[in-house]
Amino acid sequence: MEKETTSMLKNTLLITLLIVSFSSQAELVGYWTFEDGLTDSSGNGYDGVVSNSNTELDILGTEANHYVNFGDNSIALPMYYDSEIESLGLSIWFNTSYSSPEYEYDGYDKDTHVYDSAWTSYINSSLIDFDRSDYYSLVVTGNGEIMFSYSSKASGTWDLYDIVAEGDVAYNDGEWHKVNVNYSEDGGLQIYVDAELILSEIYTGYIGGVGNTRYGFIGDNSEAETFNSGSNNLYYNGMIDNVAIYDDAIAEEVIIDSYAAEVSTYYDVPLFNAPSSLCLLFLFRGRKNRGSRMRHAGPRTRDIDN
């Protein structure tokens, strides 16, 4: 009973914070806390299912918080896109130590504008995915970078990621991090990690519009034209929690405030014993854009429905 009450309080607190904060802006489309299995806590009915019925999905955690441990499975979502996406907001907590020393940017072919299969295998796919070559995908690279990829009928496929240079923080450090992605005409593309802006790029047009339907996955790459019908089986290695999708960009003050409200769930220690990056955030609320790369991968004609 105590465990159930604690989980209900956590759900209520987070959903109230998210819905009230966004009442004048973005609307919550889907929200998976994993406190009640794979139920969509947004109220929109997008309850997930284990994509591979032959294996189990590990839902771990404490009485105060549950999360999914991935490795050989993913979550299929009964949510799909079949038309253009004008704007988007994403919010996800993740924890991974996956690293690929073989990961290199040389896997990108500038002539054909595609990544080779070997390069793709070094990507820790995916935090959430509705097919990079039709809509969008959010991944952690083998170097511990955050990469957001999306496709547009007007401008082709783009891969955007922060550059991890020597001395920079990589996000495959085995610690919990929160990533927020905004995409809108007003603000362009913005990626935040732990309430810190790490990447900002221009708006390049609506996402999608190629005429295909794609259902989503948490923890894998989607190729699904119908619910739970196809993925790349490249399973994300690590843990994921509190996945939220919005229909518009997330205000920066909401990103900061929600991170501050949620972080104690993942770091059950006083602020002054928390990771140094967290202490600096609350002391200075500083921002930096440590550099980014934008790659135009071109339209993948094999996916275009003529």
Phi, psi and omega in degrees: 000319179296318179298317181295319180296317180297317179296320179296320179296320179296314178301313182298315181298311184291318181293319178299314179301314183292314184290315180296317182297329185257009188301331182260004183226251185285148175256140180287122181265313179212144182211116183243107182265340182069014174282336178232060183065227183255024181294141173278111184278001179284342184090002182270356172084016180271058180292131181278167174225156175292126188291326180249105185292348181275352180232162179257154177256128183276114172257110187247182173129198182245182177298331184275339186201136175240150180212167182257132175259114183265173178169312180224029181200175180207176180247121176272135182251136177277033179246138183218161171244141175220012178209182185294144176252112182285320181209164190201146171224134179233146177215122184213135167266139180213160178211118179213148172241012179298132179218141178234104180296340180278352184297125178217155178280353183290351178289353180270124180266111185290341180277317181265350178062037176224162175264141180283165186295327179294317179298318181299324183292344179271354176276137179273081188269143338228155173294310172209147189208132171235033179078106180307322186272002175236320181225268182205164180209143177235122185225167168251127183281173178294343176268000182084024177266158173263129179232128174248124180242144177206161179235148179221139177299328183281323189234002177088203184256136182234140173239119184236131183209153176283150181267124175266102177266172180301130181094345178283159176281127172262148187262013172254045186263010180076015178246159176284136176223152176247126177249135173239136177237129173244141172216117181202161180294325182288317186250356184070210177263131175226134175237127177245141168234126183053045177066019178244128179289119181248345182206138177216126180221168184286161175279131184242020178110172181301147172278139178085209179091007181273355175097002181262155173258133176224126173271156187265160173224143166257118178097011178196172177267136184268140166228022193273118174274340173228168185302124176056039186254346181187133175214177183267356180054042178253027188343129173301140179250107181147200183241148180223144179211158172046066179271124181229138176239132179240162181267006180204172181293153182263128180298143183300321181294330177289321177300315180294312184292320181291324177297315180298324182286331187263337194296330180294340176295329184259336176237090185278059181217160175300157183306319186284354172253001179284169178307145185302325180297325179290317178300316180297324180301312184283335179282321187240338186049043183285162178228143172210148173245104191278008178112153182211166174234138175241125178242128176266109185271357177075158180292141176264098188297337181293341181261354185274127180270103179275000000 
